[in-house]
Amino acid sequence: NAWTRILLVCSAYHAPRAMLTFIRRAQQMKYDIHIIAVPAVGHWHGPVDAQTRLQMLDVEFAKITQYQRSRDCASYESALQYLKRTEGK
């Protein structure tokens, strides 16, 4: 579609892994596209206390590590390079 920018809408705690996955795919396909993470507003699973949120975030970061090992997520270093390059587009 020759898109130059896409919005990635997901829950806030899921955004890092989703963003790293999309960046990795863009790198693999050699797409020059600006990916913008947009946290979804709303309570999909009802109220969640702070401790549960931290546990959910821990699970997400464990998944990021697992996905990075299988090369399905961008590394933090390449993601930072990507963000520096696309910032302001």
C-alpha distance (Angstrom), angle and dihedral (degrees) to the residues before:
residue distance angle dihedral
N1 . . .
A2 3.81 . .
W3 3.79 90.7 .
T4 3.78 116.9 173.0
R5 3.81 97.8 -171.5
I6 3.80 135.9 30.0
L7 3.79 133.2 -177.9
L8 3.79 116.3 -133.4
V9 3.81 107.2 -154.2
C10 3.81 116.0 -166.5
S11 3.78 141.6 126.9
A12 3.80 113.5 -64.9
Y13 3.81 95.9 -115.7
H14 3.81 90.6 49.7
A15 3.82 94.4 47.7
P16 3.84 98.4 90.1
R17 3.82 94.1 55.0
A18 3.80 93.1 41.0
M19 3.80 91.4 49.3
L20 3.81 93.0 47.9
T21 3.81 90.0 48.6
F22 3.81 93.1 50.8
I23 3.82 91.9 45.6
R24 3.80 90.3 51.3
R25 3.79 92.1 50.6
A26 3.80 91.8 47.8
Q27 3.81 88.9 51.5
Q28 3.80 92.1 48.9
M29 3.81 92.1 49.6
K30 3.82 92.1 41.0
Y31 3.80 90.6 -125.3
D32 3.79 116.3 165.3
I33 3.78 95.9 -147.5
H34 3.79 134.1 141.1
I35 3.81 110.1 -129.3
I36 3.80 115.1 -161.3
A37 3.82 119.5 -166.8
V38 3.80 113.0 -141.4
P39 3.81 115.0 -173.2
A40 3.80 111.3 -137.1
V41 3.79 116.2 -121.3
G42 3.77 118.0 -134.2
H43 3.74 143.6 63.4
W44 3.77 108.2 -88.1
H45 3.77 94.2 170.2
G46 3.80 102.0 27.3
P47 3.80 126.6 -106.1
V48 3.79 115.3 -19.3
D49 3.81 124.7 -164.4
A50 3.80 123.0 -131.0
Q51 3.81 94.5 -103.3
T52 3.80 92.1 52.7
R53 3.81 90.1 48.7
L54 3.82 89.6 53.8
Q55 3.80 90.3 49.5
M56 3.81 90.7 50.0
L57 3.80 89.8 49.9
D58 3.81 90.8 49.7
V59 3.81 88.8 53.5
E60 3.81 90.6 50.3
F61 3.81 92.6 51.4
A62 3.81 90.5 48.5
K63 3.81 88.1 52.5
I64 3.82 90.2 49.3
T65 3.81 89.4 54.9
Q66 3.80 90.5 48.7
Y67 3.82 92.8 47.1
Q68 3.79 91.9 47.1
R69 3.81 90.0 54.1
S70 3.81 89.8 54.1
R71 3.83 89.3 44.2
D72 3.80 93.3 -118.5
C73 3.83 92.9 119.1
A74 3.78 128.5 51.2
S75 3.78 116.6 -112.3
Y76 3.78 116.4 -105.9
E77 3.81 89.1 -112.3
S78 3.81 95.3 53.4
A79 3.82 90.4 43.2
L80 3.80 90.4 54.6
Q81 3.81 90.0 49.2
Y82 3.80 88.9 49.5
L83 3.83 92.1 50.4
K84 3.81 92.1 48.2
R85 3.80 90.1 51.1
T86 3.80 96.4 46.3
E87 3.80 98.7 38.4
G88 3.77 109.0 118.7
K89 3.81 96.2 18.3
